[in-house]
Amino acid sequence: MNTENNRFSNILQESQNNNWVRAIDSSKIINWIDDLFKILFPEKALETIQIELLLDQSKANFISILSEIVKDKTANQILDDAEAFYAALPDLYSSMQKDAQAILDTDPAADCIQEIINSYPGFFAIEVYRIANVIASLTACLLPRILTEYAHSKTGIDIHPSATIGVPFMIDHGTGIVIGETTIIGKYVSIYQGVTLGALQVEKSMQEKKRHPTVEDHVIIYANATILGGSTIIGNHSIVGGNTFITKSMNPYSFVMQSNKNTVLNQQEIKDINFFSI
């Protein structure tokens, strides 16, 4: 064997023994969440006995995943966590239905529930978050973050599994949205593409503190708005305009917008203007 290859192999082996490993094949988790969505939102209606069998298989796969990824719990504790998650599924499903209905009710481009279930990235990201959030409340492991990062990779929407989000919640378009770990979002909130609900500063010492904003009920946040800070509260029924940058709290029923003016000229009346000079 090549000496350099042998040396590097020893380095890898030592690192892997010190937990520099992935812990689980993430494709197992992706298959599980995709299969769960097929049970909740199938191509066509299933018979009750089919649903029961599919849920039993889903639970068995979930237990297998937890057994691989959770190392600080007994087999009985893992079984308890699995039972608790599947017991929460009816309420989760109800929340998902309310999210989808709210999107249909508010988006003029949406024609039917099937369109939202099949094609809306915001809906997919929200519901993966809701599943991951319940799992995160039951057990501290990699699974919730792997789930939300899977949704992130598919949709461009980054929702931390530990964020708190009320029902219903609406995301339109969605690309580039970031919702941080300690964000709190109320009911009937709508946000658009490019919105960041983030921290004013990022330091490891702030890990246990609230770093991200609170958004109260019935708030609309338009594209590319940035709202930062753990003490920042957006009051209920407020509207946050596009491209705004907010680090201070807003009272209920506020309306904030960018004040930069656009210049409108008649092209037929102007000459020798270089619009692109720097």
N, C-alpha and C positions, 0 to 999 in steps of 0.2 A: 504493500500500500504506500502511496505517495506520502512522504514525511509531513508536508504542509497540510495535506488533506487529513492525516491522522491527528495533527495538532488541533486543527479547527474542529474536528469531530469530538475531541475531548472537551474543548471549550463549550460546544453546544450541549454535550451531555451533562456537563456540570451545571450550566445555566438552566437547563430543563429540569434538573433535580431541585433547583431553587425557584421553581414555580414560573419560569419563563416559558409557559405553555398556554395554549388557547383554552384549555379545560374541557372543551366540547366541540364537536363538529357542528358549526352553526347551521349547516344545511338541515340537520334534524329539527332545529327550532323553526326554521323557515317552512319546512314541510308541515310541521304541526300547526302553525298559525294559518297557513293557506288552507289546510284541511278543515280547520275550525270555521273559517269564513265560509267554506263551501257547505258546512252544516247550517250555519246561521242564515246564509243568503244563497241557497242553491239555485241552479239553473231552472229547475222546476220543482213544484211542491213534492215533498217526500211523505211517505206513510209514517205514522207514529212509530211503528216497530223499526223501520229503517233508521229513524232519528235516534232512537234509543240505542241501537247497535253501534251507530257511528259515534255517539257520545261516549259509549263505553270504550271504544277503541281509542278515541281521542284522549280520554282520561288515562288509559294505560300508557299511551305514548308520552303524555305529560309527566306521569310518575317516573318513567324511564329517563326523561330529560332531567328532572329534578335530582334523581339518584346519581346521575353523572356529574352534575354541576354543583350540588350542595354537599359540602363535606363536613359541616358542623352540626348536622341533625341526624337523628336515628331514622331507621326505615319507617317506624310508626309515626314519627313527626312529619316526615315527608308525605306519608299517606294522608295525614290530617290536613296538611296544606293543600294537597290536591282536592280533597273533599270540599274544603272551604272555597277553593276557587270555583269548582263546578257548581257549588251551591249558590255562588254569586252570579252565575251566568244569566239567570232569568232577569235580574235587575240590570245587568250589563246590556242585555238584548233590548230591554225597554229603553234604556238611555240611547242606544244606537238608533232605534226607530225614531226617537224624538229628535236626535241630531239630523237625521235624513229628512224628516218632515219639515224641520225649521229651514233647512237649506232650500227645499222645494218651495216653501212659502215666501222666502226672501229673495231668491235669485231669479230674475226675470228670464234668464237664459235656460232655466231648468224646466223640463216638460213633464217628467214623471219620476217616481221613486226608483225605477229600474235604471234610469240614466245616472242617477246619483250613486247607486250601489255599484254599478259597473264601471263608471268612468271618472268619478270625481276624486282627484287625489286628496283633497282636503278631508273628505269623508273617511277614506282609508286610513289616513294618518291619525285622525281623531280616534277612530275605533281601535286601532292597534295601541295607541296611547292608553285608552281606557282599560284594555286587557292587561297591559304592562303595569299600569298603576295599581290594579287589584293585586297582581302578583307581588309587586314591590311592598305592598302593605302586609303581605303574609310572610315573606322570606327575603332576607338580604342575600342576593346572588346576582350573577351576571345576566340572567335571563331577561329581566325587564329592559335593560339597556340594549341588549342584542335585538330585542323585538322592535324598539323604537328606532334604532339605527337601521334596521331593515326597512321600515317605513320611510325613514329619511332618505335612504338610497333610492327608493322607488319614486318618491314624490318631491324631494327637495325641501320637505317640511321637517324641521327638527324640534320635536317636543320631548322634553325630559320626562321620564316616567314618574318622577316624584312631584311634578307640578300638580297643582290643584285646579281642576276645571269643572265648572258647573254644567248643568244640562238645561236646555240644549246649548250647543256651541257650533258656530258656523265659520268655516274657512272657505273663501272664494279664491280661485286660482291657486294660491298657496306657495308657489316657488319662492324659496329664500326666507320663509318664516322661521324665526327662532324663538322658542318659549323656554326660558330657563328653569332650573330645578326648583326654586322657591317661589315661582310665580303663582299668584292666586287669581283665578278668573271666575267671575260670577256667572249668572244665568243669562241666556239670550244675548251673548256677546258675538259680534261678527268681526273678523279680521281678514285683511287682504294681503296680497303678495308682498314679500319683502319686509314685513313688520318684524321688529326685534323687541322682545320683552326681556331685557338683559340687566346685567350688573354694571354699576358705575365703575368698579375696579375689580380686578381678578387677582386675588391673593389666597394662598392655601390656608392662611390663618383665619379666613372668613368662612371656612367650610360649614360651620355649624350656625351661621347667621343667615337671616333673611336678606338675600342680595338682589332679588328681582321684584318688580312692581306688583301691585294689586290693581286689578281691573274689576270694578263693580258691575252690577247687573245692567243690561240693556245699553251697552257701549258699542259703538262702531269705530274701528280703527282702520283707516284707509292706507293705501299702498305706501310702503317704504317709510312709514313712521317708526321712530326709535324712541322707546320709553325705557328709562334706566333707573335703577336704584331700589333698594329694599323698602325704603320709607315712602316711595312715590305711590300715590293712590289716584287712580282715575275715577272720579265720582260717577255714580249711576246716571244713565241716560245722557252721557257725554258723547260728543263726536270729535274724533281726532283726525285732522286732515292729513292728506298725503305729504310725505317728505318732512314732517315736523320732527323736532328733536326735543324731548321732554325729560327733565330731571327733577321737576317739582310737581307736587300734587295739584290736581284740578278739582274744583267743586262740582257737585252734581249739576247736570244740565249745562255743562260748559261746552264751548265750541272753539277749538284751536285750529289755526291754519297758518300756512306760510304766507308772509306778507310780500315776498318778492314780486315785482310787477313784470308782466310780459309786455313787450312792445309789439304792437300790430301796425304794420305799414302796408300801403297799397303798392304792389310790385310795379304797377304801370306808371306810378308817379315818382319813383325813385331811380337814381342813377349813381353809378360809381361808388356804391357802398360795398365794402368787403365784409361780409357777415362772418367770415371764418378767420379773421386776423386774430393773432394771439398777443 
